[in-house]
């Protein structure tokens, strides 16, 4: 895990724009897979299934994380989720709001 994190840190330090693009491509691919009905939005059910696939079995915490993304009519646009993860991985200003960090801080 330390090597993985160090590799990400090195890539970020070397070229932030390239790192941001790589993260964007990665998260777009991941969320394209979990968007099972291809409506470009994620429902709570899809969100729970995706996180179960990654080993997060606690539906209560996953539901809290989903709520941090401010769903409208029970859906979060795929773009909002991708942007949240890119912000988490790429934003160097820790004073900016970060819903992914909030999710981890709440026990995710």
C-alpha positions in Angstrom: 0.0 0.0 0.0 2.9 2.4 0.8 4.4 1.8 -2.7 1.0 2.5 -4.3 0.5 5.7 -2.4 4.0 6.8 -3.0 3.6 6.1 -6.7 0.5 8.3 -6.8 2.2 11.0 -4.9 5.2 10.9 -7.3 2.9 11.1 -10.3 1.0 14.0 -8.8 4.2 15.9 -8.0 5.7 15.3 -11.4 2.7 16.6 -13.5 -0.5 17.6 -11.8 -2.4 18.1 -15.1 -1.4 14.6 -16.4 -2.3 13.1 -13.0 -5.7 14.8 -13.0 -6.4 13.5 -16.5 -5.3 10.0 -15.5 -7.6 10.0 -12.4 -10.5 11.4 -14.5 -10.1 8.6 -17.0 -9.8 6.0 -14.3 -12.8 7.2 -12.3 -14.9 7.5 -15.5 -14.1 3.9 -16.4 -14.9 2.6 -12.9 -18.2 4.5 -12.7 -19.2 3.5 -16.3 -19.0 -0.1 -15.1 -21.2 0.5 -11.9 -23.8 2.5 -13.8 -25.7 -0.7 -14.5 -28.6 0.9 -16.3 -26.4 3.4 -18.2 -28.6 6.4 -17.3 -25.4 8.4 -16.4 -26.8 8.6 -12.8 -26.2 6.4 -9.8 -29.0 5.3 -7.5 -28.5 4.3 -3.9 -28.9 0.7 -4.9 -26.2 0.9 -7.6 -23.9 2.7 -5.2 -24.4 0.0 -2.5 -23.7 -2.8 -5.0 -20.6 -1.0 -6.3 -19.2 -0.6 -2.8 -20.0 -4.1 -1.8 -17.9 -5.2 -4.9 -15.0 -3.2 -3.3 -15.5 -4.9 0.1 -17.6 -2.2 1.8 -20.4 -4.2 3.4 -21.8 -1.6 5.8 -24.8 -0.3 4.0 -25.5 2.3 6.7 -22.1 4.0 6.1 -22.4 3.6 2.3 -25.8 5.2 2.5 -24.4 8.1 4.5 -21.7 8.6 1.9 -24.3 8.6 -0.9 -26.3 11.2 1.0 -23.2 13.5 1.1 -23.4 13.6 -2.7 -26.8 15.4 -2.4 -29.0 13.1 -4.5 -31.9 14.6 -6.4 -34.9 12.3 -6.8 -32.8 9.5 -5.5 -30.0 9.9 -8.1 -26.6 11.4 -8.2 -25.2 12.3 -11.7 -22.2 10.2 -12.6 -20.3 13.4 -13.3 -20.8 14.6 -9.7 -19.3 11.3 -8.4 -16.4 11.4 -10.8 -15.7 15.0 -9.9 -15.9 14.2 -6.1 -13.3 11.5 -6.5 -11.0 13.6 -8.7 -11.3 16.4 -6.1 -10.3 13.9 -3.4 -7.4 12.6 -5.3 -6.1 15.8 -6.9 -7.1 18.9 -4.8 -4.1 20.3 -2.9 -6.2 23.0 -1.1 -7.4 21.2 2.1 -9.7 24.2 2.9 -12.0 23.3 0.0 -15.0 21.0 0.8 -14.4 17.3 0.0 -17.4 14.9 0.3 -15.2 11.9 -0.2 -13.0 12.9 2.8 -16.2 13.6 4.8 -17.3 10.0 4.0 -14.0 8.6 5.2 -14.1 10.7 8.3 -17.6 9.4 9.1 -16.3 5.8 9.2 -16.5 4.8 5.5 
